[in-house]
Every structure is written in structure tokens, then in C-alpha cells.
């Protein structure tokens, strides 16, 4: 029913069949700064996004002979997301004259670093190790489904601005330019 309403409403739009546009998204999530870049043709679109700019992952060292990795029981592990890449497919519902509802569905690839923080006082070679050193333990990769929802507003006919929420990339602001 919503698709029928959107198509019927769009028949009055003289440039809808030739609509093309580029859009960018800038947002914030628990992984810090997020960004996306996408393309729209007619009522469908696709975007690629990257998350993890300005994240608060601590510096770490690789185990070496000078700083060997702690033994089991001498460390605690913490997980930090290294990078998150999303690909989203959009449908632009132009239900109202100046507003667009934009649901999206896609997938994500995420890599997490598992860092071990030492709990020991000294390394086996006698250097102080006061729990300030993080050791790279291992990495984990995840793949999953991603979805989102946005609301956009036409601004000066060829521009639109919007807000939305993406399950993996958090809350964002979207800016776009259309040509036809």
C-alpha cells in the first residue's frame, strides 16, 4: 500500500524518472565518528560507510623479547573495534511533497582487536609493567545485517538535508545534491 501511494504521488513529479543524486552522511555512534557516501538513481540508492574515526582504542605493543606477552591469568582482555565498513541499499519513499522517508537494508564487516592489559608488576626481564601496557592478543571479524531509517527534506529543489539512524553507524546527518 505504501509503495502504491509513493508511486501515485510521484506521478505528479516531472523529473522523477530522470532523478540522480549523490549524498554524504556524517554521524556519531559508540564507535565515534562515522561517514558514508552514496548515489541515488530514481527511488533507489546505495552507500558505503566507514566507522571508527577518532575511536579511543589504546596504543598497544606486539609481544617481543623485551616485552613478552603475559601468561594466562596475568592479563585481562578488552575488545576494541578497529574498523567497521557498511554497504546499505536505500529506497526513497517520496510520500509528502517536500519530505522523503528512507529505509535502508545492507550488511557490515567489522574487525575487532582483542587487547590484553597486563596485571603483573614486572616483565620476566625485570622491566616495570604496571598495567599500562596493552598487548595485541588477536583479532575477530564479524559480518552481519545492517538496517536504518531516515527522514529527508528538500531544500532549494536540487538539495536535500536529512537525519536518520543506522543500526551500526549510529545517528547521522545526510546532505545530497540532485541533478536531472
N, C-alpha and C positions, 0 to 999 in steps of 0.2 A: 504494500500500500504506500509506504514512504517513497519507494522508487517511482511509482506511478505519479505521485504528487510532484516529485522532483522533476520528472520528465515533462509533465504537463506544464509546470511552472516555467521550465526552461525554454519551452517553445516560443515564448514571447521575447526571448533574448536573441537579438540579431547576430551576435558574434560568437555565440556559444559553440557552434560547430568547429570554429577555427581557433579556439582559445588555446593558447600555450603560455606557460609561465615558468619562472624559476623562483624558488623560495629558499630562505635560510631560517634556521631555528637556533636560538640561543637560550640555554636554560641552566637549571641548577638541580642537583639531586644529592643524595647522601654520598655520592662519589665525586662531588664538587661540580666543576664547570662542564657543560655539555654543549655540543654543536652539531648541527645537521645541515645538509644541503640537498635540495630536491628539485624535481622537474614535474610539471603538470601538463598534461595534454587532455583536452576535453574535460571529463569529470574524474579522471583517474590520475594518480601520481605515484612517484617512487622517491624515496630519500635514503641517504646513507648518513649515519650519525656516529659520533665518536664521543666517548665519555671518559672522564678521568683526568682532565686538565686540572692542575693545581690540587691534586689529591695529597693527602697527608701521610703517605707511606714513609716510614723512617728509612734512613740510609742503612745499608747492610753491607756485610763483607762476605766474600766467599771463604769457606774454611781453607786455611793454609797451615803450613808447618809452624808459623809464628802464632797464629790464632786457630788452633784446631777446633772443630765443632764440638759442642758439649755432648757428653754421653747421655743416654736415656735417663730421665729423672733430674737432670741438671738444667733443664730449659722448659720454657712454656711457649707454645705455638700460638701465633696470631695470623689471621688471614687478611691480606690487603689486595684489593683489586688493582691489577696492573693496567689493564686496558679492557674496554667494552666497545664493541662495534655492533651497530644495529642496521638493519635494512627493513624499511617499512613501506607497505603499499597502502595508498590512500584512496578513498572515494570522497568526492566533494559534493555534498548534498546542498544545492542552492535552493533551499525551501523558501526563504524570505528574499526580498529584493536586494538588500544590502548585506545579508548575513549568510555564512556558509558553515555547515556542520561537517566536520572532517573526522570520521572514524578511521583508524589505521590498524593494520594487522601485519606482522612481519616476524622476523627472527633476530636473535642476537648471538654473538660469540663473545665469551668473556674469559679472560685469563687472570687467575688469582695467584699471587705469590704467598707461599706459606713461609713465614719468617719465624725463626726460633730465637727467643731472647734468653740469654744466659742467666742462670740463677746462681752460678758459682762465684766465689770471691777472686780466684786466681786461675789463670790458664795453667795447663800442665807444665809450661815452661817458666812459670813464676810471674808473668805479667798480670797487672790488676785487671780483673774482668768483673766490674761492679754492676752488671745487668744493663749496661748501656750499649753493649754490642748486640746487633741483630745479625744472625746468620741466615743465608738463603737455604731453606730446608728443601723445598720442592715447589713445583707449580701445578696448578689444576686448571683444566679447561672445561668450560661449560657451554652448552648450546641449548637454546630454548625458544619458546614462542614469546612474542612481544606484541603489545597492543596499546592503543592510545585513543584519545578523543580531544578534539579542539573546536574552537568557535572563532571564525574569522569575520572581519568586517571590511567591505570595500571602501577604499579611501582614494578619492580622486580618480575614479574609473579604472585606471590601469594599475593601481596599487592596492594591496590589502595588508592588514595587520591583524594578528590574532593571538590568542592564548590557548594553552592546552596542557594536557598531562599525558606523559608517556610512561608506561609501567616500568621500563628500565632506565629511561633518561630523565625522569622527573618532570617538573613543571617547566614550561618553555614559553617564549615569545616568538612568533613567526612573522616574518616580513616577506612580501612577494611582489614581483613585477610581472604584469601580463602584457603580451603583445598578441595581435590578431591580424 
